[in-house]
């Protein structure tokens, strides 16, 4: 799981994904950032049980009915990466991105994997739930920000709730710009 450290320098960006559109957009943003900074990408999916109920991984056929949940998640990550590479076929960084599937709670496993892989940065997508919702249940991204020793960039896609001072980053595909917030690790 861990990569060899080179002269104490982090060489990758860790991008946790949950197969949503938001995490796909965060991955595309991270690929642009990695390209500009000569870093590689590690795309991570954490198989977990949600506190609000079990996580459902759709099985696409009869054969997957008998596969362990980790294998289904690996297949879903592979298909997700195929889709993402089709969205940006010219991205060498995306084409060469490493992938990982681990089990556990995302809020604790993401910072742990960032440390194990010597990541320079974590890039996560966020739906920017309401502040009241975050107050009662918290969000994975907020928990990662609080516990990570690596800087965390939150890419927000809710255009109606931009935070003052957050930069907008134009997308290569001409879609709405990203809103980015980076927290120190």
N, C-alpha and C positions, 0 to 999 in steps of 0.2 A: 504494500500500500504506500509506503513512504518513498519519496524520491531522494536521490543523493543530493546533498547540499554542495553547491559549487562556491567556494571561497566565501561562505556565509551569506550569499545573496539569494533572495527568493527569485524564482524564475517562472512563476505561474500566477494566473488569476483563477480563483475557485468560484464556480458559478453553480450554486444549488438550484435545481429545477424540480418542479412538481408537474410538469407536462402541460401547464396552462399557457395561454397566450401571453400572459404577463411575464412568465419565466422565459418564454421563447424570445420576447423582446429584450429582456435583460441579457440573454445570451448573445443576441446580435450586437447589443451595445458593448458587451465585454469583448467580443471579437474585434470590434473597431478599436477599442482601447488597447487590446493586446497587440494588434497589428502595429499601432503607433509606438508602442513601448518595447517591442521585441520580446514580449512575454508569451508563454504558451497558455493554453486553456485546459482546465480540468473541470469537467461537467459532472456534478454530483447529484445523485438522487438518494434520499434517505427513506427507506421503507420503515413505516412506523404505524403505531396505533394512535389515533387521535383521541384526545380526552372527551370529545363530543360523540364518539362512536367509532366503529372500525373503518379503516381506510378501505375503499373498494377499488380493486384493480380489475378492470373489465377483461374477461377472458374472451378472446376473439374466435375460438373454435373449440371443438371437442378435445383436441389434443392438449390444449392448455388447461383443461379442467383438472388434469392430474399433475400439473407442474407445481412445484413449490412457489410461494408468493415472490421470493427473491428472483427466481427465474422469469416470472411474468414481468416483474419490474425491470429486469435487464432487457427483455424483449421490447418493452415499452420505451425504454431509454434509447435503444438502438433505432427504433422507428422514429422517435422524436428527433434524433440527430440526423437521420436521413432527410426528414422534412426541413430541418433548419439549414442543412447544407444545400438543399434545393432552393431555399430563399436567398442564399448568398453564395452562389456557385463559384465565385471568384476568390473567396476568402480561403487562403492557405492555412491561416490560423484555425479556422473552423474545421477545415478538412482534416487537420492533424490533431484536433482536440482529443485529449484523453477522457475516458469516462470511468465512473465509479458508482457502484451501488452498495450501500451499507445499511445496516439495520440500526434502529434506535430512535431517540427523540431528536427531531431536526434542530431544535434550539441548542442542544448540547453537542450533537455530533458534528454540525457544520464547523464551529470553531475548533473542535478537536481535529477534524480532517484538515483544516487549514494549517494547523500546527504541524501535523504529520507530513504534509506535502510541502512544507516550507513556502506556502503561498504568500505573495506580496500583497494581495488584495482579495476581498470577497465581494462579488457583485450579485445583488439579489433584486428581484422585481417585487413590487408592492402594489396592492390595489388601493392603498391608503384608506383603510377603513376609518370610520369616524373616531375622533379622539375618545368619545365615551365608550365605544366598543373596545378600543385598545385598553382603556382604564380597567374594565372589568375582566377581560380575558387575556390581554396582552397579545402581541403578535410575535411570530417567529423572528421576523427581522429585528424587532425591538429587543428581543432577548439575545439575539446574536450580537447586536451592537454592544449590549451591556457586558457580555462575557468574552468577546473576542480580543485576542492580543494582536490581531491583524486589522488594518483599516477596513471598514465596510462601506461600500457604496450602495445606496438604495436608489433604484431607478423607479420613479413613480409615473404611472400612466393615467392618473385621474386628473384630467385637465381642469376640472372645476375646483380643485383644492390645492393649487400650487402654493408652496410656502414662499414667503418673502425672501428674496435673495438667492433662491435656488437657481442655478444656471439651467438654461434649456440647451440641450445638445441636439443639433439637427441630425436627422437620420439620412442614411445614404439612399433609402428607397423613396424619399419624398413624403413619407407619412408624418403624422404629428410628431413634434419633437419630444424627446425624453426630458423629464425633470430629474435632476440628479442631486442627491444629498450624500456627502461622504462624512462618515464619523471616524475619528481616530480610533485605533485599536488599543 
